[in-house]
Amino acid sequence: MIAAIFVPGLWGVIEWLFPISILLFVMVGIWASRIYLNFFSHILEHGSFDNTANNSLSQLLPSFAFAMIGVGLAAPASMSHNDVVIGISYLLSIFFTTGALFLGAIKLFMGMNDIFKQGVSRESLPTLWVVIPILTTAGIAIMRLSHGLHTLELGQGASNYILLTIIFSIQIIFFLMGSAVMKRMNYFQTLLNHQEKTPVTLALICPGVAFIVMGHFIVNKVIVASGIISEFGAAYIGLAFLLLVLQGFTGWLLLRLARKQFKYTD
């Protein structure tokens, strides 16, 4: 804001600054995600979360951080006139904002449950108000994104754009959390070495198939529809190829797991 006020002609090159802004917020988002996933996977591996020491809403502070990243990423969507910038800004902002609200809802339930059981921690009393800035930040992001959606002129496809992006964001969040825990517990290594002898391993196939289907929806109904890439262009073919690779890997994993399970059953 200081630069916009005191740097002459800055608004004339604002479109060049939006991609830089997006890149910087994404870097912060990746950094924050790595920190949180490391903490999350450690808690789930060892079950070391102490309810008696967390009888507050301090657990919501990471959600506030992700909400701030989401609202920052929403700014280019509200001010840019470039469809590609708006589309990318929109997708990334929805991802972090959805993650903030989704994780926040879980942590709010956990925190209130511990507060009712243990009483609230005096040292953490200010966290009882942390929901207020989280919701305000999410509200600002939604307002910014609504401006971007109007600029994209998606018409009746706007509802599909929003809904599919939110669903895909939640899927990615679960994928990242699950992957972090499985990696910490060396699950993939033991799985490929035939050391996991349970039919539950076949449940790995369904998420792969579902992710592929939703990926095609996102590519065609969101990314192409918003003008980020053109249909059947080089980027489109590249994304479609990645989904085909995932489909091939899922099929290979299915055959490998099925053969192992049938052999174990015999």
VOPATOR-303502 format. One line per field, with one value per residue (C-alpha): x, y negated, z negated; residue in one letter. Coordinates in Angstrom, 3 decimals, always signed. Layout:
c1: (X_...)
c2: (Y_...)
c3: (Z_...)
code: (a_...)
This chain:
c1: (+0.000_+2.899_+4.416_+1.077_+0.819_+4.361_+5.743_+4.624_+3.112_+3.224_-0.352_+0.613_+2.780_+0.600_-0.113_+3.606_+3.600_+0.691_+2.644_+5.454_+2.935_+1.416_+4.844_+5.856_+2.600_+2.916_+6.456_+5.192_+2.296_+4.612_+6.866_+3.923_+2.479_+5.751_+5.942_+2.333_+2.471_+5.619_+3.834_+0.633_+2.353_+4.360_+1.189_-0.616_+2.371_+3.012_-0.396_+1.401_-1.286_-1.898_-5.527_-4.950_-2.289_-4.327_-7.583_-7.803_-8.211_-4.475_-4.876_-6.649_-3.571_-2.271_-5.686_-5.325_-1.921_-3.343_-6.297_-3.866_-2.081_-5.430_-6.549_-3.203_-3.502_-7.012_-5.808_-4.681_-8.027_-9.863_-7.662_-6.102_-7.598_-5.611_-7.674_-4.644_-3.556_-7.124_-7.579_-4.322_-4.940_-8.459_-7.401_-4.584_-6.628_-9.517_-7.094_-5.546_-8.809_-10.620_-7.773_-7.928_-11.678_-11.659_-8.815_-10.205_-13.544_-11.818_-9.564_-12.455_-14.368_-11.289_-10.473_-14.005_-14.251_-11.044_-12.206_-15.505_-13.648_-10.631_-11.706_-10.011_-6.305_-5.801_-2.590_-4.454_-7.611_-6.952_-7.253_-10.992_-11.274_-9.084_-12.167_-13.084_-10.033_-10.135_-13.714_-13.021_-9.976_-11.994_-14.758_-12.275_-10.962_-14.494_-15.229_-12.028_-12.713_-16.249_-14.750_-12.463_-15.311_-17.255_-14.272_-13.946_-17.597_-18.227_-21.994_-23.856_-20.559_-19.464_-21.153_-19.405_-16.112_-16.364_-17.748_-15.271_-12.339_-13.413_-13.910_-10.551_-8.869_-10.210_-9.041_-5.521_-5.506_-6.402_-3.836_-1.069_-1.970_-2.260_+0.969_+2.871_+1.754_+2.360_+5.820_+6.801_+5.647_+7.427_+4.137_+4.924_+8.212_+6.670_+3.750_+5.937_+8.059_+4.951_+5.120_+1.595_-0.633_-4.124_-6.972_-7.264_-4.351_-6.785_-8.441_-5.514_-7.025_-10.285_-8.637_-6.438_-9.424_-11.423_-8.519_-8.167_-11.870_-11.897_-8.664_-10.348_-13.202_-10.736_-8.771_-11.810_-14.415_-12.137_-8.715_-9.865_-13.138_-11.313_-8.938_-5.760_-4.950_-6.509_-8.201_-5.925_-2.936_+0.504_-0.350_-3.669_-1.964_+0.661_-1.951_-3.912_-0.699_-0.060_-3.544_-2.906_+0.345_-1.540_-4.165_-1.482_+0.192_-3.154_-3.797_-0.324_-0.809_-4.178_-2.678_+0.249_-1.918_-4.535_-1.916_-0.359_-3.717_-4.868_-1.563_-1.852_-5.411_-4.348)
c2: (+0.000_-2.355_-1.645_-2.264_-5.657_-6.931_-5.245_-7.220_-5.154_-1.886_-1.026_-1.147_+1.947_+3.676_+6.614_+7.447_+7.476_+9.895_+13.021_+12.071_+11.690_+15.084_+16.723_+15.261_+16.285_+19.803_+20.058_+19.044_+21.490_+24.384_+23.515_+23.355_+26.598_+28.452_+27.272_+28.225_+31.618_+32.508_+31.689_+33.429_+36.655_+36.749_+36.442_+39.183_+41.516_+41.295_+40.195_+37.593_+34.913_+33.947_+32.894_+31.614_+29.163_+27.947_+26.894_+23.741_+22.729_+22.454_+25.275_+22.771_+20.582_+22.618_+22.167_+18.420_+18.563_+20.479_+18.083_+15.159_+16.888_+17.511_+13.898_+12.712_+15.010_+13.688_+10.128_+10.645_+12.277_+9.150_+6.562_+8.194_+8.061_+11.042_+14.242_+16.463_+14.503_+14.438_+18.170_+19.150_+16.730_+18.094_+21.743_+21.201_+18.907_+21.356_+24.157_+22.361_+20.764_+24.102_+25.733_+23.037_+23.412_+27.203_+27.692_+24.883_+26.647_+29.831_+28.003_+25.891_+29.037_+30.554_+27.374_+26.811_+30.471_+30.166_+26.862_+28.380_+31.325_+29.573_+25.951_+23.247_+22.528_+19.078_+18.528_+19.159_+17.151_+14.761_+17.705_+17.850_+14.904_+16.330_+17.535_+13.883_+12.969_+16.342_+15.759_+12.133_+13.148_+15.849_+13.297_+10.893_+13.711_+14.595_+10.979_+10.711_+13.981_+12.866_+9.908_+12.254_+14.594_+11.669_+10.706_+14.250_+14.121_+17.837_+17.378_+20.502_+22.397_+20.306_+22.581_+25.657_+23.749_+22.945_+26.292_+28.423_+26.329_+26.645_+30.415_+30.850_+28.708_+30.919_+34.010_+32.574_+31.679_+35.240_+36.583_+34.428_+35.293_+39.006_+39.051_+37.282_+39.842_+42.846_+41.584_+41.042_+44.568_+46.102_+47.497_+47.266_+49.113_+51.977_+52.089_+52.519_+55.088_+57.237_+56.738_+55.323_+58.409_+57.005_+56.554_+52.941_+52.089_+52.401_+49.235_+47.362_+47.932_+46.020_+42.664_+42.987_+43.548_+40.773_+38.324_+39.029_+38.412_+35.189_+34.170_+34.334_+32.212_+29.639_+29.516_+29.164_+27.396_+25.155_+24.559_+24.472_+22.714_+19.909_+19.336_+20.405_+22.815_+23.517_+26.804_+29.317_+26.976_+28.038_+27.356_+29.179_+32.238_+32.108_+32.144_+34.897_+36.924_+36.583_+37.928_+40.823_+41.589_+41.613_+43.871_+46.264_+46.306_+46.973_+49.904_+51.301_+50.974_+52.724_+55.738_+55.869_+55.684_+58.081_+60.677_+60.389_+60.655_+63.657_+65.362_+64.616_+65.952_+69.232)
c3: (+0.000_-0.780_+2.636_+4.370_+2.672_+3.013_+6.179_+9.255_+12.061_+10.108_+11.006_+14.676_+14.264_+11.677_+13.995_+13.936_+10.130_+9.726_+10.858_+8.465_+5.655_+6.443_+6.509_+3.149_+1.453_+2.897_+1.513_-1.929_-1.554_-0.704_-3.633_-6.036_-4.668_-5.174_-8.784_-9.487_-7.741_-9.672_-12.945_-11.826_-10.754_-13.998_-16.073_-14.147_-14.214_-17.953_-19.249_-21.353_-21.348_-24.973_-25.405_-28.900_-27.662_-24.683_-26.296_-24.189_-20.567_-19.970_-17.450_-15.193_-14.742_-11.744_-10.126_-10.575_-8.862_-5.901_-5.710_-5.463_-2.582_-0.901_-1.149_+0.188_+3.186_+3.824_+4.423_+8.049_+8.846_+7.713_+9.451_+12.502_+16.006_+17.269_+17.373_+16.787_+13.697_+12.374_+12.932_+11.234_+8.364_+7.954_+7.840_+5.357_+3.119_+2.932_+2.063_-0.913_-2.049_-1.878_-3.784_-6.449_-6.959_-6.728_-9.201_-11.327_-11.663_-12.848_-15.289_-16.582_-17.492_-19.158_-21.046_-22.332_-23.350_-25.412_-26.901_-28.049_-29.596_-31.134_-31.375_-29.351_-29.766_-31.263_-29.288_-26.028_-26.729_-23.783_-21.375_-22.097_-19.696_-16.929_-15.030_-14.398_-12.262_-10.497_-9.349_-8.430_-6.389_-4.636_-3.982_-2.382_-0.208_+0.892_+1.790_+3.796_+5.590_+6.465_+8.360_+10.237_+11.068_+12.526_+14.691_+16.033_+17.183_+16.692_+16.550_+15.466_+15.250_+12.256_+9.713_+11.155_+11.141_+7.456_+6.307_+8.250_+7.054_+3.405_+3.718_+5.443_+2.782_-0.016_+1.884_+2.185_-1.519_-2.504_-0.021_-1.509_-5.096_-4.342_-2.344_-5.114_-7.696_-5.414_-4.494_-8.119_-8.976_-5.930_-4.688_-0.965_-1.356_-3.298_-0.869_+2.215_+0.358_-0.217_-3.979_-4.316_-4.296_-4.683_-2.188_-3.370_-1.045_+1.865_+0.548_+2.116_+5.561_+5.101_+4.259_+7.332_+9.622_+7.958_+8.192_+11.927_+12.601_+10.597_+12.295_+15.703_+14.355_+13.043_+16.303_+18.562_+16.426_+14.379_+15.929_+19.552_+18.713_+16.905_+19.801_+18.003_+20.832_+24.225_+25.022_+26.776_+26.436_+25.190_+21.509_+21.857_+23.360_+20.603_+17.837_+19.572_+19.862_+16.109_+15.419_+17.791_+15.980_+12.668_+14.218_+15.437_+12.021_+10.326_+12.677_+12.028_+8.273_+8.488_+10.257_+7.852_+4.736_+6.084_+6.994_+3.551_+1.744_+3.777_+3.128_-0.596_-0.656_+0.902)
code: (m_i_a_a_i_f_v_p_g_l_w_g_v_i_e_w_l_f_p_i_s_i_l_l_f_v_m_v_g_i_w_a_s_r_i_y_l_n_f_f_s_h_i_l_e_h_g_s_f_d_n_t_a_n_n_s_l_s_q_l_l_p_s_f_a_f_a_m_i_g_v_g_l_a_a_p_a_s_m_s_h_n_d_v_v_i_g_i_s_y_l_l_s_i_f_f_t_t_g_a_l_f_l_g_a_i_k_l_f_m_g_m_n_d_i_f_k_q_g_v_s_r_e_s_l_p_t_l_w_v_v_i_p_i_l_t_t_a_g_i_a_i_m_r_l_s_h_g_l_h_t_l_e_l_g_q_g_a_s_n_y_i_l_l_t_i_i_f_s_i_q_i_i_f_f_l_m_g_s_a_v_m_k_r_m_n_y_f_q_t_l_l_n_h_q_e_k_t_p_v_t_l_a_l_i_c_p_g_v_a_f_i_v_m_g_h_f_i_v_n_k_v_i_v_a_s_g_i_i_s_e_f_g_a_a_y_i_g_l_a_f_l_l_l_v_l_q_g_f_t_g_w_l_l_l_r_l_a_r_k_q_f_k_y_t_d)
